[in-house]
Amino acid sequence: MPLDVLVPHLLLSADAPAALRALRLPGLERWLARADVATVPERTAEAWLASRFGLAAPAPFAAIALAGDRAPHEGAWLRADPVHFRVDRDHATLHHTAILDVGDDEADALAAALRSHFASDGIEISAVTPDRWYARVPDGELPATTPLEEALGRDVLKLLPRGGGRIKWPAAFTEAQMVLGAQAVNANREDRGAPAINSVWFWGEGREPATVAKAYARVHGAEAFARGLAKLSGAVLAATPARLADVEGTNDSTLVVLDDLTRPWHRGDAPAWTSAAERLERDWFGALGDALKRFHAMRLILPSPGGTRVAALTPASRWRWFRRAAPLHA
């Protein structure tokens, strides 16, 4: 069966910490050298998945992730993810939801405050999970947005959502900060030295698509957008296997999403990222040679800031022993 393995946040940018870029994964490096590697323009896992499942840009990330989180709902949707917003002397930046460790009660209280404030605009905000919030938006009011992943580390005041309707989305971003800053939840977080949940980032605009191409017969993954694509395309959705050896061998096309690195990367937790990468090397990449005996085609999908690397492996790759491996950062 053809097998695609998607691994976000493994290939790092040139400005990533030197200790992380120096990490060697011999099993992966050996098979990347023997693969046929192409680069496609999508720079994030979500963008690659959207393209793979035939979605036109901009993809409705929020509506599809909502389908992955619970039963699909009608209407126009945005993600409204909780973030830490920081203003420096000459720019303003976002810090990812992953650093916040938002509790269930905190999420419910803050989402309720936002829901009350934006009710007159017809914006309905709900915290479906502590770190994934959604906003249903009136017809004709969806703005053009920048995905959270692409906004991180950039001056977000230049990336605020923009719409052509009655809702002034840059003002809504500011209003959300004012509402959240006044909540007891954030006073309590400040008392214990935790970063404030002081804004939300609106992104992923769109409605649930009427049809989604069935790119795979089976999808293994825990990430909401991948789960939503599986459900809407009619693929079988299953948990992520612990090891490559546990992937069931069938004649069906299969996607496995390994997002073990995503949370530690967004938290800036270098030891946890390194530990997760080493686990992937032990349980997945080191077993690629044996897997090629079972699968007639495999691809490693590795998103990066310079585009997604697609490394295709076939049984013939086993005999390319003369190709020398290079460090992963190369």
C-alpha positions in Angstrom: 0.0 0.0 0.0 1.2 3.6 -0.5 2.0 5.2 2.9 2.5 8.9 3.6 4.1 9.9 6.9 3.7 13.6 7.7 6.1 15.0 10.4 5.6 18.7 11.2 8.4 20.8 12.9 11.2 18.4 12.2 13.0 20.5 9.5 14.0 23.7 11.2 14.7 27.2 9.9 18.3 28.6 9.7 17.7 30.8 12.7 16.5 27.9 15.0 18.7 27.1 18.0 22.0 25.7 17.0 21.7 22.8 19.5 18.5 21.6 17.7 19.9 22.0 14.2 22.9 20.0 15.3 20.7 16.9 16.1 21.6 13.9 14.1 19.1 11.2 13.3 21.1 8.5 11.4 18.2 6.3 10.4 16.2 9.2 8.9 19.3 10.7 7.3 20.3 7.4 5.6 16.9 7.0 4.0 16.5 10.6 3.0 19.8 10.2 1.1 18.3 7.2 -0.7 15.0 8.8 -1.5 13.8 10.9 -4.4 13.2 14.3 -2.8 11.1 17.1 -4.2 10.0 20.4 -2.7 6.5 21.8 -2.9 5.6 25.4 -2.0 3.4 24.7 1.1 5.4 25.6 4.2 3.2 24.2 7.0 1.5 20.8 7.6 -1.9 22.4 7.4 -1.2 24.0 4.1 0.2 20.7 2.7 -2.8 18.8 3.9 -5.2 21.3 2.4 -3.5 21.0 -1.0 -3.3 17.2 -0.7 -7.1 17.0 -0.1 -7.9 19.3 -3.0 -8.9 22.4 -1.1 -8.6 25.7 -2.8 -6.9 28.6 -1.0 -7.7 30.0 1.4 -8.7 26.7 2.9 -11.5 26.7 5.6 -9.2 25.5 8.4 -11.6 26.4 11.2 -14.7 24.7 9.8 -12.7 21.5 9.0 -10.9 21.5 12.4 -14.3 21.9 14.0 -15.5 18.8 12.2 -12.5 17.0 13.6 -13.3 18.2 17.1 -17.0 17.4 17.1 -20.0 17.1 14.8 -19.8 19.5 11.9 -21.8 22.7 12.3 -23.3 25.0 9.7 -22.2 28.6 9.2 -19.1 30.6 8.5 -16.2 30.0 11.0 -12.9 31.3 12.2 -10.5 29.9 14.7 -10.2 32.3 17.6 -7.2 30.7 19.4 -6.1 32.1 22.7 -2.6 33.6 22.6 -0.2 35.8 24.6 0.2 39.1 22.8 3.3 41.2 23.6 4.0 44.7 22.5 7.7 45.6 22.2 9.3 49.0 21.4 9.0 48.7 17.6 6.7 45.7 16.9 4.1 43.4 18.4 4.3 39.6 18.5 2.2 36.6 19.4 3.2 33.7 21.6 1.5 30.4 20.7 -1.3 28.8 22.7 1.0 26.0 23.7 2.9 28.1 26.2 -0.3 29.0 28.1 -1.4 25.6 29.5 -5.0 26.9 29.4 -7.3 25.1 31.9 -10.8 24.1 31.1 -12.4 26.5 33.6 -10.1 29.3 32.3 -11.2 28.7 28.7 -14.8 28.5 29.6 -14.7 31.8 31.6 -12.8 33.8 29.0 -14.8 32.5 26.1 -18.0 33.4 27.9 -16.7 37.0 28.4 -15.8 37.3 24.7 -19.2 35.8 23.7 -21.0 38.4 25.8 -19.0 41.3 24.4 -19.3 40.3 20.7 -22.9 39.2 20.8 -24.0 42.5 19.3 -21.8 41.9 16.3 -23.2 38.4 15.9 -19.9 36.7 16.6 -20.3 33.5 18.7 -17.1 32.4 20.4 -16.8 29.0 22.0 -13.9 27.1 23.6 -14.3 23.7 22.1 -11.1 22.6 23.7 -9.0 24.7 26.1 -6.5 25.6 23.4 -8.8 25.5 20.3 -11.4 28.2 20.3 -13.8 29.0 17.4 -15.9 31.9 16.3 -19.1 31.6 14.2 -19.4 34.7 12.1 -22.5 36.3 10.4 -22.9 35.8 6.7 -20.8 38.2 4.6 -18.5 39.1 7.5 -15.6 36.7 7.2 -12.3 38.5 7.0 -9.1 37.6 5.2 -6.7 36.3 7.7 -3.1 35.0 8.3 -2.8 31.5 9.8 -1.4 31.5 13.4 1.5 29.4 12.4 2.6 32.0 9.8 2.0 34.9 12.1 4.3 33.7 14.9 7.5 35.7 15.2 6.3 38.4 12.8 4.9 41.9 13.5 1.3 41.0 13.8 0.0 44.5 13.7 0.7 44.2 9.9 -1.2 40.9 9.7 -4.5 41.7 11.4 -7.6 40.3 9.8 -9.3 42.6 7.3 -12.9 42.4 6.1 -15.2 44.2 3.8 -18.4 44.1 5.9 -19.7 46.0 8.9 -17.4 44.3 11.4 -14.1 46.1 11.8 -11.8 43.2 12.5 -8.6 45.1 13.6 -10.8 46.8 16.2 -12.2 43.4 17.2 -8.7 42.2 17.8 -8.1 45.2 20.1 -11.4 44.8 21.8 -10.7 41.1 22.6 -7.5 42.2 24.4 -9.4 44.7 26.5 -12.0 42.1 27.5 -9.5 39.4 28.4 -7.3 41.9 30.2 -10.1 42.7 32.6 -10.9 39.1 33.6 -10.1 37.6 37.0 -8.6 34.6 35.2 -5.7 36.7 34.1 -5.3 38.4 37.4 -5.0 34.9 39.0 -2.5 33.8 36.3 -0.4 36.9 36.9 -0.4 36.1 40.7 1.1 32.7 40.0 3.6 34.0 37.4 1.8 32.5 34.3 1.6 34.4 31.0 -1.6 36.2 30.4 -4.2 34.9 28.0 -4.6 38.4 26.7 -5.8 38.0 23.1 -7.2 35.7 20.5 -5.9 35.2 16.9 -8.7 35.0 14.3 -7.7 32.8 11.3 -8.8 30.0 9.1 -11.9 31.6 7.6 -14.5 29.7 5.7 -17.4 27.3 5.6 -17.3 23.5 5.7 -16.8 22.4 2.1 -19.6 20.5 0.4 -17.1 17.9 -0.7 -13.5 17.0 0.2 -11.4 14.8 -2.1 -10.7 11.3 -0.6 -6.9 11.5 -0.7 -6.5 8.5 1.6 -8.6 5.5 2.6 -7.2 5.6 6.1 -5.9 8.5 8.2 -4.0 8.0 11.5 -3.7 11.2 13.6 -4.8 13.2 16.6 -4.5 16.7 15.1 -8.0 18.3 14.6 -7.5 19.5 11.0 -6.3 16.1 9.9 -9.2 14.4 11.7 -11.7 16.8 10.1 -10.3 16.0 6.6 -10.6 12.3 7.3 -14.2 12.6 8.4 -15.3 14.9 5.6 -13.5 12.9 2.9 -14.9 9.6 4.1 -11.6 8.1 5.2 -11.3 5.7 8.1 -10.0 7.6 11.0 -7.7 5.8 13.5 -5.4 6.6 16.4 -1.7 7.1 15.7 0.3 3.9 16.0 3.1 3.9 18.5 5.6 2.6 15.9 6.0 2.2 12.2 5.9 -1.5 12.6 2.3 -1.2 14.0 0.9 0.4 10.8 -1.5 -2.1 9.4 -0.5 -3.3 6.0 -3.4 -3.2 3.5 -3.9 -2.3 -0.1 -5.3 1.1 0.8 -3.6 4.4 0.8 -2.7 5.6 4.3 -1.7 8.8 5.9 0.0 9.0 9.4 0.4 12.4 11.0 3.2 12.4 13.6 2.8 15.7 15.5 4.9 14.8 18.5 7.2 17.7 17.8 4.6 20.4 17.5 3.8 21.2 21.1 7.5 21.3 22.3 8.5 23.4 19.3 5.8 26.0 20.0 6.7 26.0 23.7 10.3 26.5 23.0 11.1 23.4 25.0 14.4 22.2 23.5 14.9 19.1 25.7 11.3 17.9 25.0 11.7 18.5 21.3 15.0 16.6 21.2 13.5 13.8 23.2 10.5 13.5 20.8 12.8 13.6 17.8 14.9 10.8 19.2 11.7 8.7 19.9 10.6 9.2 16.3 14.1 8.0 15.1 13.9 4.9 17.3 10.2 4.0 16.6 9.7 5.2 13.1 12.7 6.3 11.0 15.0 3.5 12.2 12.4 1.0 10.9 12.1 2.4 7.4 14.2 -0.3 5.9 12.0 -3.0 7.3 8.9 -1.1 6.3 10.0 -1.0 2.6 9.6 -4.8 2.6 5.9 -4.4 3.4 4.9 -1.2 1.5 5.4 -0.8 -2.2 5.7 3.0 -1.9 6.3 5.4 1.0 6.7 9.1 1.3 8.1 11.2 4.2 6.4 14.6 4.2 8.5 17.2 6.0 7.2 20.8 6.1 9.7 23.6 6.5 9.9 27.3 6.2 11.4 26.9 2.8 8.7 24.6 1.5 7.7 21.0 2.2 10.2 18.3 1.4 8.5 15.2 -0.1 10.9 12.2 0.1 9.7 9.2 -1.9 10.9 5.7 -1.1 10.4 2.5 -3.0 12.0 -1.0 -2.7 14.6 0.2 -5.1 15.8 2.7 -2.5 17.2 -0.1 -0.5 19.9 -0.6 -3.0 21.1 3.0 -3.1 23.6 2.4 -0.4 26.2 4.4 -2.3 24.4 7.7 -1.6 26.0 9.4 1.3 23.8 10.7 4.1 24.0 14.3 5.1 23.1 16.0 8.4 19.4 16.6 8.8 19.9 20.4 8.9 21.4 20.2 5.4 
